[in-house]
Structures are given as structure tokens and as C-alpha cells.
Amino acid sequence: MINLPVLLNCISALGAFVAAIFWYFSATASVPPNNQPDSDGWIQGGIEVDGKDFIASALAQQNWSRRGAYAAALAALCQGIAMGLAAVTAA
């Protein structure tokens, strides 16, 4: 049977790996501009940089970054608890 500190360390490693993936998606997220007219026939204005919608891309990056931060927080929490349990059991 696996002991609790080892399990927490495994969860910590998995959380760090997931955070890295989410942060990669955050760094590479981009959204193409919406050039479709609305019901009134107007095309929505926006800021385009290199053919991408700047504001929508920033929002997509923020969402991926938030997910990465949550995964990193879980990893740090599990690592901290594992270290605390190791210190208590060693004493």
C-alpha cells in the first residue's frame, strides 16, 4: 500500500505537469478576428495584431493562465502537506 506522503508527492508532480501544459496553452492562445456582420449589418470593431483579435486573445490567455495557477496551487499544497507529514513522522 502506498503511504500518504508518496501519494501527495505524486499528486504534486501531476499538478505541476498539468500547470505547465495549461501555461503552454496560455502562451500560445490566439483568437482570429470576428469579421462577420451582426444583425444590423455592422462589423464589430476591435484591435487586430498580426491577424488576431488582441482583446479576445488576451481573454483566452487569461483563462488558460488561471487554470495553470490553480493546478500549480494544488501542486504546492500537496507538496507542503507531504513535507509537513514527513517532518512530523520523522520527529
C-alpha positions as CSV (number, residue, x, y, z in Angstrom):
1,M,0.0,0.0,0.0
2,I,1.2,3.5,-0.9
3,N,1.8,5.9,2.0
4,L,0.2,9.3,2.2
5,P,3.4,11.4,1.6
6,V,4.2,9.4,-1.5
7,L,0.7,9.9,-2.8
8,L,0.8,13.6,-2.1
9,N,4.1,13.9,-3.9
10,C,2.7,12.1,-6.9
11,I,-0.3,14.4,-7.0
12,S,2.1,17.3,-6.7
13,A,4.1,16.2,-9.7
14,L,0.9,15.6,-11.7
15,G,-0.4,19.1,-10.8
16,A,2.9,20.7,-11.8
17,F,2.8,18.9,-15.1
18,V,-0.8,20.0,-15.8
19,A,0.1,23.6,-14.8
20,A,2.9,23.5,-17.4
21,I,0.5,22.3,-20.1
22,F,-2.0,25.0,-19.2
23,W,0.6,27.7,-19.2
24,Y,1.9,26.5,-22.6
25,F,-1.7,26.9,-23.9
26,S,-1.8,30.3,-22.3
27,A,1.4,31.4,-24.1
28,T,0.2,30.2,-27.5
29,A,-3.5,31.1,-27.3
30,S,-4.8,33.4,-30.1
31,V,-8.2,34.1,-31.4
32,P,-8.9,35.1,-35.0
33,P,-11.0,38.3,-35.5
34,N,-14.7,38.1,-36.0
35,N,-15.4,39.9,-39.3
36,Q,-19.0,38.7,-39.6
37,P,-21.6,41.4,-39.7
38,D,-24.2,41.5,-36.9
39,S,-27.9,41.5,-37.4
40,D,-27.8,45.3,-38.2
41,G,-25.1,44.7,-40.9
42,W,-22.3,46.3,-38.8
43,I,-18.9,44.6,-38.4
44,Q,-17.7,44.7,-34.8
45,G,-14.7,46.8,-34.2
46,G,-11.6,45.6,-32.4
47,I,-7.9,45.6,-32.2
48,E,-6.1,43.3,-34.6
49,V,-2.4,42.4,-34.2
50,D,-0.8,40.0,-36.7
51,G,-4.3,39.0,-37.9
52,K,-5.5,38.1,-34.4
53,D,-8.1,39.7,-32.2
54,F,-6.0,41.2,-29.4
55,I,-8.7,41.5,-26.7
56,A,-10.2,38.1,-27.3
57,S,-6.7,36.5,-27.4
58,A,-5.8,38.2,-24.1
59,L,-9.0,36.8,-22.5
60,A,-8.3,33.3,-23.8
61,Q,-4.7,33.6,-22.4
62,Q,-6.1,34.8,-19.1
63,N,-8.4,31.8,-18.8
64,W,-5.6,29.3,-19.6
65,S,-3.3,31.1,-17.1
66,R,-5.9,30.9,-14.4
67,R,-6.2,27.2,-14.9
68,G,-2.4,26.8,-14.7
69,A,-2.3,28.8,-11.5
70,Y,-5.0,26.6,-9.9
71,A,-3.0,23.4,-10.9
72,A,0.2,24.9,-9.5
73,A,-1.6,25.9,-6.3
74,L,-2.8,22.3,-5.9
75,A,0.7,21.0,-6.5
76,A,2.2,23.4,-3.9
77,L,-0.5,22.5,-1.4
78,C,0.1,18.7,-1.8
79,Q,3.9,19.2,-1.6
80,G,3.6,21.3,1.5
81,I,1.4,18.8,3.3
82,A,3.7,15.9,2.2
83,M,6.7,17.8,3.6
84,G,4.8,18.5,6.9
85,L,3.8,14.9,7.3
86,A,7.4,13.8,6.6
87,A,8.7,16.2,9.3
88,V,6.1,15.1,11.8
89,T,6.7,11.4,11.3
90,A,10.5,11.8,11.4
91,A,10.3,13.6,14.8
